[in-house]
Amino acid sequence: MNKPIIFKRFKELGLGTNEAKSYISLLEKDTMSVTEIARLAKIPRTNAYEALETLLAKGFCISRPGKIRQYSALDPVLLQEKATLLIEDHFEGEITKLHDQQEQILAEKKAARERLANLAKELKPLYHNSRSNENPMDYIEIIKDPFQIHKKFIELIGEARQEVLIFSKAPYTGPKEVLKEQTEKQSEPLRQGVTIKTIYEIPTDQSELEWWYNDIVAAVKLGEKARVIKALPMKMVVIDERVVMLPMEDPISLGTSFTAQITRHNGLAKTLKLSFEALWEQAENYQVMEFLKTERL
């Protein structure tokens, strides 16, 4: 008999070590007195009394009146049935608590979303009123939040009508899932006849090579034209010779931090397009990486 395990199981039923020792002692004989139980269980008589009262209250033993009060253990089979009911009651209560907590959390979530919607509704007029005033720097936009940079890239890709030119290099402004979404969002403009050309900087991190190459393959399957190069000067997106997005890495920050500058300026866009075309001529077809990837792995 593995007593430590038995004590552990009794504890799970809300009973202590003294109760477990007393019950095990009761199994030795049909009936026993407190004195006998205390001796077999090796616990003080006072503790034996307290343990037996607890066992009686939970229905794990019965008492027999007489000159000397006797106690009998409940049949372990009946103990199982009794304990099962206790366990079910306990966990039903816990499930009810969890359900109530879930309802409360859902209600709080709904209330938070409603508050946010009301806030946006109140702020919207202020936003649009301020945009009605002309600003000499309106053609330049600065974004620092990675999520907003990601959304702005997708927005600009969606605005394209003729061509999109991209310099792509690490470190990236978001996790791989974000890059995957950016690739997928290219499908719509490509279906509409927009040309998308990307020059990818070959990663120096061996562990990044496979997913990086697979991302290029996925983009090419959608219709993108891709080439690879050992090094790019910076990240860049040029759209329709009119819009430029430059996600620039913070040279001072200890971590990876970006500031994206979006400029709507035809002259700048055309100038940077010339830089893109020069590097496009130097870059190699992305399929050369299939051989290099195999060689490195």
N, C-alpha and C positions, 0 to 999 in steps of 0.2 A: 504494500500500500504506500503510495507516494503522498505522504502527509503534506509537504509544502504545496503540492498541486491542489490537494483537497482544501487546505486553508485558503488558497487563492480563490477557489470556486465559491467558498462560503463568503469571502469578502465581496465577490461580485454580486452576491445576493443581499448584501447589506449587513452581513454578520461578521463579528470579530473573531479573533483567534480563540478566545475562551469559549465562545459558542460552538466553534468547530470542534475543539477538544472535548467539550461536554457531549456533543452529539455522537462523536466517534466512541466515546466511553460507553454511552448508552447502548451501543450495538453489541457490547460484550455479553450482556445478560438481558433477559426479558424485562426485568424491573430492577431498579437500583435506587438507593437513597442518595441524598446529597453528599453524605460523607464518603460513600463509595465512589461517586462520580468525581469528587474533588481529589481523592487519592489516585484514581486511574488517570485522570486528566492532568495531574500534577499542577493543580492550581489551588489557590486559597479557597476555603469553604465559602467565604463571602462572595468571591468572584463566581463560584459555581452557582450559588443562589441567583445572582444577577443574570448569568448566562442562561439558566433554565427558565427564568421568567421571560426572557427574550424569545427563547425557543417556543415556549408555550404560547406567547402572544402571536407568533408567526405561524403557529400550527405545526411546528416541526417535531414536537413531542407531546405526550399527554401525561397527566399526573393521576396517581391512584391514591385516594384518601385512606387513612389508617392511622394506627398509633404512630408509626413512622412513615411519613409521606414517601411514596415511591414514584419513580418516573420511568416511562418507556419511550423509546425512540419511534418516530414515525417510520413506517416501511419506506426504504429508499425509492421504491417505485412510486409510492404516493408522494414522497418528497419531491420527486421529479415533476409530478403533475402540479403540485402546489407551487413549486418554484417557477414552473413554466408560466403559470398565471401571473405570478409576481413580475416576472420578466416582461411578459406581454403588456401588463399594465404600465410598467415603467417606460417601455419604449413607445407605447401608444401616446403616453404623456409627452415624451420627447418629440415625437412626430408632430403632435398638435402644436407644441411650442415652435418648432421649425416652420410649420405652416403659417402660424401667426406672424412669425418674424418675416417670412417671405412676403406675406400680404403687406406688412408694414413697409418693407423695403421697396416693393413695387409701388406703393402709394407715395413714398418719398421720392422715388425716381420720377413718377408722373408729375408730382408737384414741382420738382426741380426743373423738369423740361418745360413746364408751363411758365415758371418764373423766368427761365431763359428766353422763351418765346416772347413774353411780355417785355422783357428788357430790350430785346432786339427790335421789337415794334416801337418802343419809345425812342430808341437811339437812331432808327432809320431816317426820320425826318431831318435830324441834325446832320447826319452823314450826307444826305442828298443836298441839303441847303448849302453846306460848306463846299460841295463840289460844283455848285452853280457859279461860284466866284472864280474868275480866271486867275491862274497862277503861272508866272513865267517859267516855273520848273515843273509844270504838269506832265511834261514828256518823260520825266525821270521818276522811277519808283524804286524804293529801297525796301527789301524784305529780309528779316533776320531769322524768323521762325522756320525750322526745317519743314514742318507740315505745310505751311503757307507757300514755301518755295516749291514744294512738290505739286501742290494744287495749281499754282501759277504756271508751272511748266505745262501741265495738262491743259489748262485754259488756253495758253498761247498756241499749243499744237492744234487745238480745235479751231482756232481762228485762221490758221494757214489756208491759203487758197492756191499757192503755186509751189513753194518749196520750203523745206526746213533743213538747215545745215547745223550739224551738232558735233562739238568736241566732247567726247566722253572719257573721263579719267577718274581714278580713285584719288582721295577718299570721296565716297558718295554722300549725298545729303540725307540719306535714309537707309533703312534696312533693305534686304534683298526683295522683300514683298513689295516695297514701294517701287523699286526699279522694275519689277515684273508688271506692276500696274501701269507704269509709264509706257512700257513696251506695248502692252495690250491696247492702250488708248491711241496708239498710232494707227490702228487698223481702220478707223473711220475716215480720217483724211486721206489715207492711202487708197481706200476704195473710191474716194471722190476725185482721184487723179493727182493728188499732191505728191511731189517728189520729196522723199526724206533720205538724206545722205548723212551717214555718221562715220566719223573717224574715231576708233577706239584705241586708247593707250593700253598697251599690253601690260598686265599686272606683273609686278615683281614678286608678289607673294604666290608661291607655288600652290598653296591650298585654295587660292581664289580662281585658279585658271579654268577649272572644269565648268563651274556654274557661270562664269563670265563668258566662256565660249558658247555655252548652251543658250545664254540670253541673246547673244548675237544671232545665232541660228534661228531662234524664235522670231526675232525682229525681221530677219531676211525673208522668212517664210511669209510674213505679212506683206512684204513688198519693199522693205527698206533696202537701200544700197549701203553696203558696209565695207570699210577697209580698216586695217590695223597699222599701228605705228609704234615705235619704241617709246617715244616721248611726245607729249603735247604741252604747250606753254601754259594752258589754262583750260577751264571748262567754258563752253560757249554754245549759245543757240542763236541762230540768225533766221528770221522768218520773213519771207517775201520781200527781202531787201528793204525792210522798213522797221523791224523790231529786233532788238538785241537783248538777250538775257545773259548776264555774266555772273554765275555763282562763284564767288571768290572766297577762298579759305582764309580765315583770320590768321595772320602770321605771328600774332602775339599770344593768342590763347593756348593754354596747355593742352586742352582737349580739341576735338574736331568741332570747329565752329565756322558757319558760313554766313556771308552777307550776299544777297543776290541783288544786282542792279538791273532793272529793266528800263531800257531806253528806246523810245519811239522816235527814231531819227534816221532818215533815209541815207544821209551821207555816211554816218557811222556804220550803218548796216552794210552798205555797199563796200566800204573799205575793209571791213572784217570778212566779207565774202571773198575778197581777193586773197586774204590770208588763208582762208579755208581751202580755196582752190589750189593754192600753191602746195599746201600740205597734202591735199588729196592726191596730187601727182606723185608725191614722195611715198605715200602710204602703199601697203600691199593688200592684195585681196585677202579677205578674212579667212578664206579656206586654207591659207598657208598655216594657220594655227592648228589645224587638224593634225598635220604632220608634227609640228613642234610640240603639241600637247602629248602626242604619243611618245615622242622622244624623251620628254621630261618625266612622264609617269613611270 
